[in-house]
Amino acid sequence: MRIVVLDGHTLNPGDLSWDALRALGECVIYERTPPARVLARAAEAEIILTNKTVLDRAALGRLPRLRYVGVLATGYNVVNVAAARERGVIVTNVPAYSTPSVVQLTFALLLELTHHAGRHAAGVHAGRWTRCRDFCYWETPLVELAGLTLGVVGFGRIGRAVAEAGRAFGMRILAHTRTVPPAPPAGVEFVALETLFRQADVVSLHCPLTPETERLVNAERLAWMKPTALLLNTGRGPLVDEVALAAALRENRPAGAGLDVLSTEPPKADNPLLAAPNVVITPHIGWATRAARERLMQTAVENVRAFLAGRPQNAVNAG
């Protein structure tokens, strides 16, 4: 059984082991694969693992030996699952591996926007505390989370966990989701999207990217937000109209944003958010703690093992 990993570097830049996967068959691992080399590298593969390397209908149609595609992520839009199904190719993903890490980064962004620890630490190293006439100083307003309202858009595993963390900080929780759970968690109030945007002091995005949610945060909804509110996006970049958000930040409405995802990654140099004020941007690292990547690797290997045993798991195109 020939296994080809098209872009293994992001999952495993060298601190994890591929040995469990190699034990399942003849295994070739590429750190990255440019589009022009996908077919040549995958030509003899029966099993392909991919993270962000695209396998579209045309590519799938030219890989006659292919029987299985394992996506090294939760989102699987890089694979044309309909075309795979037509050819009898199983496609799997890895759900739920990154929840604790994404929640952690969500609050890291929020805490940076409210307490500005990084900015103040940089000032201390630059000598500002040494030159200070008083025992302390602060360069920005410092905001306490207790008593503020956190609006969670999307209430899957990550949205629920963010709500729980917000309650631990003493925040009031509003949530908006397509399907309200039959037994809503205590302390969570489900509201219309407009109500959430108008009432929340912090809006945090955790919904899937669909045609309905693309640019969910647009100029109109940004105008609904309080001037003091903060926007967080650790979900998907295209949930936000980046031009509209950059313009709103220049007008200090909302007061700030914390983003781990952008519409194009890596971003182009002219992305308007790169020059916008009051925005903290991290390079899509919410999923990337070692613990989360170990879980991702383990489940990806288990998915392949289950397929080889004739019992596919986490299949996204079954039926």
PLY file of the C-alpha trace (Angstrom):
ply
format ascii 1.0
element vertex 319
property float x
property float y
property float z
element edge 318
property int vertex1
property int vertex2
end_header
0.00 0.00 0.00
1.64 3.24 -1.17
1.01 6.24 1.08
1.96 9.77 -0.02
1.91 12.78 2.30
1.81 15.85 0.07
2.50 18.58 2.63
3.67 17.21 5.94
5.77 20.13 7.17
3.02 22.17 8.84
1.77 19.25 10.93
5.26 17.94 11.61
8.11 20.43 11.15
10.39 17.92 12.85
9.17 17.61 16.43
6.81 14.67 15.83
7.30 11.20 14.34
5.85 9.67 11.18
6.80 6.15 12.31
3.23 5.04 13.07
2.17 5.99 9.54
5.23 4.40 7.96
4.31 1.14 9.70
1.12 0.98 7.61
2.73 0.80 4.18
5.29 2.19 1.76
5.32 5.84 2.78
6.69 8.91 0.99
6.52 12.24 2.83
6.94 15.59 1.12
7.26 18.75 3.18
5.38 20.80 0.57
4.01 20.09 -2.89
3.43 22.88 -5.43
0.31 22.46 -7.59
2.36 21.61 -10.67
3.88 18.57 -8.98
0.80 17.04 -7.33
0.06 14.54 -10.10
3.66 13.39 -10.49
4.09 12.81 -6.77
0.70 11.19 -6.24
0.56 9.12 -9.43
1.12 5.73 -7.78
-0.54 6.54 -4.47
-3.41 4.48 -3.11
-3.55 6.67 0.01
-2.91 10.42 0.05
-2.67 12.66 3.08
-3.00 16.39 2.51
-3.35 19.48 4.65
-3.72 22.43 2.29
-2.62 20.93 -1.04
-5.68 20.95 -3.31
-7.10 17.79 -4.86
-9.73 19.03 -7.29
-11.93 17.08 -9.70
-9.32 17.18 -12.45
-6.56 15.86 -10.21
-8.72 13.11 -8.73
-9.68 11.98 -12.22
-6.03 11.43 -13.09
-5.13 9.29 -10.07
-6.49 5.84 -11.01
-4.92 3.96 -8.09
-6.24 6.33 -5.43
-8.60 4.81 -2.86
-8.34 7.11 0.15
-7.65 10.78 0.97
-6.97 11.77 4.55
-7.20 15.51 5.24
-4.80 16.57 7.99
-7.27 19.13 9.34
-10.91 19.49 10.33
-11.91 21.51 7.26
-11.82 19.48 4.05
-12.64 22.03 1.35
-9.25 21.32 -0.29
-10.71 18.07 -1.65
-13.57 17.81 -4.13
-15.51 15.32 -2.02
-18.26 14.85 -4.61
-15.74 13.84 -7.27
-14.04 11.54 -4.77
-17.35 9.87 -3.95
-18.08 9.32 -7.64
-14.79 7.47 -7.96
-15.27 5.46 -4.77
-12.50 7.33 -2.93
-13.03 7.71 0.81
-12.22 11.16 2.25
-11.66 11.60 5.99
-10.88 14.52 8.25
-9.73 14.97 11.85
-12.42 16.59 13.98
-12.13 18.13 17.44
-8.37 17.77 17.91
-7.65 21.48 18.43
-10.46 22.68 20.69
-8.42 23.41 23.86
-5.69 25.14 21.88
-8.07 27.33 19.87
-9.90 28.37 23.04
-6.56 29.22 24.63
-5.55 31.43 21.70
-8.98 33.08 21.60
-8.44 34.31 25.13
-4.77 35.11 24.48
-5.96 37.54 21.80
-8.68 38.92 24.06
-6.30 39.40 26.98
-3.79 41.18 24.75
-6.54 43.54 23.61
-7.71 44.22 27.16
-4.48 44.17 29.22
-1.87 44.71 26.48
0.72 42.54 28.23
2.92 42.30 25.13
2.90 46.04 24.50
3.75 46.84 28.11
6.48 44.20 28.25
8.06 45.72 25.15
7.92 49.13 26.82
9.65 47.81 29.93
12.45 46.32 27.81
12.73 49.65 26.00
13.43 51.37 29.33
10.12 53.11 29.93
9.64 51.67 33.42
13.21 52.50 34.35
12.55 56.14 33.41
9.12 56.24 35.08
8.61 58.67 37.99
6.07 56.33 39.61
6.12 52.70 40.70
3.92 51.72 37.73
2.52 53.05 34.48
0.15 51.99 31.73
-0.02 53.18 28.16
-3.57 52.11 27.33
-6.84 51.68 29.20
-6.84 48.34 31.03
-10.14 46.48 30.75
-11.51 43.89 33.18
-13.44 41.00 31.63
-15.65 40.25 34.63
-19.09 41.69 34.03
-18.62 42.17 30.28
-20.82 40.40 27.73
-19.24 37.80 25.46
-21.13 37.02 22.24
-20.26 33.63 20.75
-21.24 33.15 17.10
-21.41 29.41 16.43
-21.94 26.91 19.21
-20.10 23.77 18.22
-17.35 22.23 20.33
-15.12 25.30 20.22
-17.95 27.80 20.70
-19.18 25.88 23.75
-15.69 25.76 25.24
-15.17 29.49 24.65
-18.46 30.17 26.41
-17.34 28.05 29.37
-14.04 29.93 29.58
-15.88 33.24 29.36
-18.09 32.25 32.28
-14.96 31.38 34.26
-13.81 34.97 33.71
-17.16 36.20 35.05
-18.59 37.22 31.69
-22.22 37.19 30.66
-22.65 34.84 27.67
-24.79 35.41 24.59
-24.74 32.88 21.76
-26.07 32.64 18.23
-26.23 29.36 16.35
-28.15 27.85 13.48
-29.58 25.13 15.71
-30.14 25.86 19.40
-29.32 22.76 21.48
-32.36 21.07 23.06
-30.78 21.42 26.50
-28.98 24.79 26.47
-26.07 25.05 28.90
-26.72 27.00 32.07
-25.70 30.62 31.87
-25.91 30.89 28.07
-28.59 33.02 26.44
-29.34 32.29 22.77
-30.25 35.41 20.82
-30.65 36.74 17.28
-27.47 37.78 15.51
-28.34 41.49 15.58
-29.02 41.34 19.32
-25.67 39.66 19.89
-23.74 42.24 17.87
-25.50 45.15 19.55
-25.19 43.92 23.13
-21.84 42.12 23.23
-18.67 43.75 24.51
-16.72 40.97 22.80
-17.89 39.14 19.65
-16.05 35.86 19.01
-16.52 33.92 15.75
-16.64 30.11 15.83
-19.09 29.21 13.05
-18.25 27.18 9.93
-17.55 28.91 6.64
-20.52 28.45 4.31
-22.04 30.58 1.53
-24.38 31.97 4.21
-21.62 32.90 6.67
-19.06 34.27 4.21
-18.49 37.94 5.16
-20.89 37.50 8.04
-19.07 40.41 9.67
-19.72 43.21 7.21
-20.05 46.99 7.38
-23.66 46.84 8.55
-22.96 44.44 11.41
-19.80 46.25 12.43
-21.94 49.38 12.76
-24.19 47.49 15.18
-21.30 46.95 17.59
-20.59 49.18 20.57
-17.72 51.62 19.98
-15.93 49.94 22.91
-16.51 46.39 21.64
-13.88 43.92 20.46
-14.04 41.40 17.60
-12.25 38.02 17.70
-11.89 35.60 14.80
-10.16 32.27 15.34
-12.56 30.50 12.97
-12.19 31.17 9.25
-10.80 34.30 7.61
-13.58 34.80 5.04
-16.13 35.18 7.84
-14.97 38.82 7.94
-15.14 41.50 5.26
-11.56 42.66 5.74
-11.96 45.97 3.91
-14.97 46.84 6.05
-13.22 45.84 9.27
-10.10 47.86 8.44
-12.25 50.92 7.73
-14.19 50.43 10.98
-10.98 50.09 13.02
-9.67 53.33 11.55
-12.82 54.95 12.93
-12.35 53.22 16.32
-15.59 51.28 15.96
-15.09 48.61 17.12
-12.31 49.46 19.54
-10.13 46.55 18.47
-9.87 43.13 16.85
-7.93 39.94 17.46
-7.51 37.70 14.42
-5.77 34.36 13.93
-7.12 33.83 10.42
-7.33 35.93 7.26
-9.12 35.44 3.94
-5.88 34.60 2.13
-3.05 32.84 3.97
-0.34 33.89 3.98
-1.80 37.39 3.45
-0.84 39.59 0.57
1.20 42.65 1.48
-1.72 44.94 0.60
-4.21 43.28 2.96
-5.82 46.34 4.60
-5.80 44.79 8.06
-1.99 44.67 8.14
-1.95 48.48 8.36
-5.11 48.91 10.45
-4.91 50.27 14.00
-5.89 48.39 17.14
-5.67 44.92 15.65
-3.67 41.92 16.87
-3.00 39.36 14.13
-1.38 35.98 14.68
-0.37 33.63 11.82
-3.08 30.92 12.10
-1.50 29.28 15.14
-4.59 28.45 17.18
-4.44 24.78 16.12
-0.66 24.43 16.25
0.35 23.61 19.82
2.37 20.43 20.03
-0.38 18.75 22.04
-2.98 19.52 19.35
-0.68 18.39 16.55
0.04 15.14 18.39
-3.71 14.49 18.58
-4.03 15.35 14.89
-1.23 12.96 13.95
-2.66 10.17 16.09
-6.16 10.48 14.64
-4.88 10.77 11.06
-2.97 7.51 11.49
-5.97 5.86 13.16
-8.12 6.96 10.21
-5.76 5.24 7.78
-5.58 2.13 9.94
-9.38 1.95 10.14
-9.65 2.31 6.35
-7.17 -0.50 5.80
-9.20 -2.67 8.19
-12.35 -2.01 6.13
-13.98 0.16 8.78
-13.50 3.77 7.69
-13.93 6.38 10.41
-14.37 10.17 10.21
-15.41 9.83 6.57
-16.89 13.06 5.19
-18.21 11.66 1.89
-19.73 8.35 2.95
-23.04 7.27 1.45
0 1
1 2
2 3
3 4
4 5
5 6
6 7
7 8
8 9
9 10
10 11
11 12
12 13
13 14
14 15
15 16
16 17
17 18
18 19
19 20
20 21
21 22
22 23
23 24
24 25
25 26
26 27
27 28
28 29
29 30
30 31
31 32
32 33
33 34
34 35
35 36
36 37
37 38
38 39
39 40
40 41
41 42
42 43
43 44
44 45
45 46
46 47
47 48
48 49
49 50
50 51
51 52
52 53
53 54
54 55
55 56
56 57
57 58
58 59
59 60
60 61
61 62
62 63
63 64
64 65
65 66
66 67
67 68
68 69
69 70
70 71
71 72
72 73
73 74
74 75
75 76
76 77
77 78
78 79
79 80
80 81
81 82
82 83
83 84
84 85
85 86
86 87
87 88
88 89
89 90
90 91
91 92
92 93
93 94
94 95
95 96
96 97
97 98
98 99
99 100
100 101
101 102
102 103
103 104
104 105
105 106
106 107
107 108
108 109
109 110
110 111
111 112
112 113
113 114
114 115
115 116
116 117
117 118
118 119
119 120
120 121
121 122
122 123
123 124
124 125
125 126
126 127
127 128
128 129
129 130
130 131
131 132
132 133
133 134
134 135
135 136
136 137
137 138
138 139
139 140
140 141
141 142
142 143
143 144
144 145
145 146
146 147
147 148
148 149
149 150
150 151
151 152
152 153
153 154
154 155
155 156
156 157
157 158
158 159
159 160
160 161
161 162
162 163
163 164
164 165
165 166
166 167
167 168
168 169
169 170
170 171
171 172
172 173
173 174
174 175
175 176
176 177
177 178
178 179
179 180
180 181
181 182
182 183
183 184
184 185
185 186
186 187
187 188
188 189
189 190
190 191
191 192
192 193
193 194
194 195
195 196
196 197
197 198
198 199
199 200
200 201
201 202
202 203
203 204
204 205
205 206
206 207
207 208
208 209
209 210
210 211
211 212
212 213
213 214
214 215
215 216
216 217
217 218
218 219
219 220
220 221
221 222
222 223
223 224
224 225
225 226
226 227
227 228
228 229
229 230
230 231
231 232
232 233
233 234
234 235
235 236
236 237
237 238
238 239
239 240
240 241
241 242
242 243
243 244
244 245
245 246
246 247
247 248
248 249
249 250
250 251
251 252
252 253
253 254
254 255
255 256
256 257
257 258
258 259
259 260
260 261
261 262
262 263
263 264
264 265
265 266
266 267
267 268
268 269
269 270
270 271
271 272
272 273
273 274
274 275
275 276
276 277
277 278
278 279
279 280
280 281
281 282
282 283
283 284
284 285
285 286
286 287
287 288
288 289
289 290
290 291
291 292
292 293
293 294
294 295
295 296
296 297
297 298
298 299
299 300
300 301
301 302
302 303
303 304
304 305
305 306
306 307
307 308
308 309
309 310
310 311
311 312
312 313
313 314
314 315
315 316
316 317
317 318
